[in-house]
Amino acid sequence: MGMSLASHTLPESVERLVSEFKYVPQVVASDAERELKDEQREQKLASPKFGTVFTDHMALISWVNGKGWRDLRVVPYGPLTLDPATAVFHYAQEVFEGLKAYRFPDGSIWTFRPEMNAKRLNKSATRLALPELPVDMFAAACAALVRADKKWVPSSPDSSLYLRPFMFASEPFLGVRPANAVEFVVIASPAGSYFASGVKPVSIWVDTKYHRAAPGGTGDAKCGGNYAASLLPQQLAAAQGFDQVCYLDVGAGGRIEELGGMNLVFVRTDGTIETPALSGTILAGVTRDSLLKLAKDRGLNVVERAIHLPELLEDFAAGNIAEVFSCGTAAVVTPVGRLAGDLHGKRFDIKVGDGNPGKITMELREALTAIQYGLAPDKHGWMTRLV
């Protein structure tokens, strides 16, 4: 079924790079050990938990200033040996990405819009004074790893192999300057359904004290520092019983930006889709972009604009907002059932709709996942076959 619904394969330029990866296989001493290893893998794939189990290998590429990217290799998954003075430990010069590999009904393995992740990685790298990685090399590293560990791609419903490409300053040096040595690594983790017991709405605390990003900062770069800064607000919100935190801009107008790791979307009662416009402080989500395109395909009006909290609260009071959802690679689409916070010293606590996942929210989620799993035609050419 998958091959009839999507037909994109890796370009020849990427395939040539895949062939350049030096493959260092796992050392297995006997047939009995191989059987034991297969059995252990199947046990782990039976109920994979996001980001806790990893595949047998990892892909690496090294960069040296003046020599460029070189030493393409796939090696057994394991610890990285780094000097205590390695620059990333001291100055956080690193960026990362997240994408998935999906097993189609015919057993083939595909990934979703990898070129967008590659371009976003480079945008993030530029902001963190790291070298850009050629888009073809990014795709080749992901393909080389998936081909080495294709048995790790699960086939159960809503499951996938999560790929985590990342780049970091690997030079042992304590001076404050861009590193002269950098590593690019791809690791992979099998992931089951994000909502194992069904899609459930989450509650969101709208934070007016802490900010995720500021103009001219790293808000639209996917770097670890952004996420580290979100951990305390997330911890404080969780203590109040909330699942996620929504951040506002640093200005006095209270402009809605995004969650710690997901973009936010509002569905008006007339079916209009509204989402905060990309302003340099919001991460350009691949899932966000894809859902907006699918909404337009369905004839829905899509508006990207500045959305301010006071205005949003007025719209809720007037009954103009029917649904709210967040979106990102891990969960795809997460319905929002509750929004609460403090504005000018006054508490607000809003139940979204009837508290259940909205109709348009679930239709968009199902439309996107059907494409990703090879169950619906890929009209936009988003899927690329890896195996």
C-alpha positions, 0 to 999 in steps of 0.5 A: 500500500505504501508504495502506491501512495508515495514515491519519493526516494533519496536523490542520487547525490544523497545515495552517494553520500550514504555509500561513503559512510564507514560501517562499524558493525556490532561484534556478536560472537555466536548465533545464540547471542544474536538470537538473544539480542533479537529477543531483547530488541523485540521485548523493547519494541513491544512497548517502547517509551519515548527517548528511553531505549536506543538502537544499536548504532549511531551515525557521526560526521566530524568537522574541523575548521579549514578542512570541512566535514569528513569521517562519515561513519556508523558505529555501535551506539555508546558513550562519547569520550569527551575532554572535561574542557570540551567547549559544549560543556561550558558555553552550550554551543550546540543545536539539535533536531527531531524527526521520525522514520515510519514503517509503511504497511508494505514494510518499507520505511519512510521519513517526513520532510527531512529537508525542512529539518536539515534547513532548520538545523543549519539556521540554528547552527548559524545562530550558534556560530556552528558550521552548516551541514550540507542538506544532502549530508544530513539526509544521508546520515539519517538514512545510513542509521535507519538502514543499519537499524531497520529492525528497530523501526516498529510496526505497531499502530502510531509507533515510529523510530524517532531520530535525534540529529544533533551538533555540538562543539567538541574542541577542548578549549575554555576560551570564548569563541566558536569551536574549531572542532564540531561533531554531528551525531544521529541517534534513534529511539523507537517510540510508541503512541504518544497517547497510549490510551487515546488522545487526551486534552492537556491543561496549559498554564499561561506564564506571565513571569518567565519568558522563553525568548527575546527579540534577537535571541535564540527563540527560533533556534533549536538549541538546548539552552532554550529548553533548559530555561523552560524547565523551571517554569514547567516544574512550577506549572506542574506543581499547580497541576498543569501539563504544559506552559505557554510563553508570552513575548517580553513586551507589555502587550502579552503576545502569545508565542508557543509552548516549551516544545510545541507551537500553539493553534486556535480554531475559531467557531467559524472554522478559521485557523489562527496561530502566532506568526513566526516572529524570530522568537518562535520555532518554525515547526515542521508539523506546524507548517504541514498542518497549516497546509492541510488546513488550507487543502480542506478549504479552511481560512488560515491566519498567521498573526500576532495574538495577544492574551487580552484579546484572546481572553475576550474571544473566549468570553464571547464564544469565538474560540471553539478549539485549541491544540498544540503541535510538534514532532513527538505528539503530532497534535495535542488537544488543549482542554484548559488555559489558565494564568494571571493577567494584571493580577487577575486569575483566569481559568478557561475550559476549551469547548466541552473539554474534549478533543475538537473536531477540526483538531482531530481531523487535521491530526488524522489527515497528517498521520495518515500521510506519515504512515502511508495510509493516504496519498502524499499529494505534497511529496512530503515522504521520502523512502529510506529503506 
